Amino acid sequence: MVVFQGAPVTLHFTGIQGPSYRIQVDGHSEIIELKRGEVKTVTLAADTPGVIGFRSLDHLPSMQGSVVVLPHP
């Protein structure tokens, strides 16, 4: 996903892999715990250009992703 600096970023995580797992999002202090069938949402401010990474702490390296934050045009 690619966004411009200053845009709000909302990520929706859905528990579909195994009975439960944990997700960590850069810039978000809480660990997100998901059970099968649950949906949890995190909204972040993309204030700084760069990369916001997210990953499952229980299923690395296969479950990870990133949001690229571009400088505001």
N, C-alpha and C positions, 0 to 999 in steps of 0.2 A: 504494500500500500504506500502511496506517495501523497503527501499533503504539503501545503505551504505553511511556513512559520506563522504562528498566531491562530491557526485553526484548531478548534477543539477536535480531539480524536476520541471516538467511542469504540471500544472493542467489546464484542459479545463472545463469550466462551461457552461452548455447549459440551457437557459431559457425555461422551459417546465411547471412549476408549477405556475399558476395564471398569471395575466397580467404583473407583474413585482415583483422583490424582490432584496434584498441586501445581499451580501456575504462578510464575514470578514475572512481573512486568517492570522494566526499567522505569524509575521515576515514581513508582507506586510502592508505598512502604509495606502494604499488606500482602501476604501470600494468599492467593485465591484457591480455595479448596472446592473442588467440584465432585459431585456424585453423578452416576449415570442418570441422564435425563434432566439434570439441572442446567439452567442458563444463568450466568453471572456477567455483569456488565461493569466495565471500568472506563471512566472518562478522564482524559488527560489533556492538559494544555500543551500544545506543541510550540513552546516559547523559544526554543533554541534549535537552529539548524543542526542536523546530525541524524542519528539513528536511534529509535526507541525499540529495544529488543524485548521479546517475550518468549518464554520457554516453559515446558512442563518439567518440573523438577524430578519427575518419576519416569519420564520416557525420552530422555535425551539420547542421542542427538536427533531423533526423528521428529519430535514435536517441538518446533520452534519457528519463530517468524520475526518480522521486523516492519517498522513503519519508518520510511525515509522522510525526513522533514527538510524541505528545501527553503532557502532564504526567501522572504517575502519579495515579490517582484516589484 
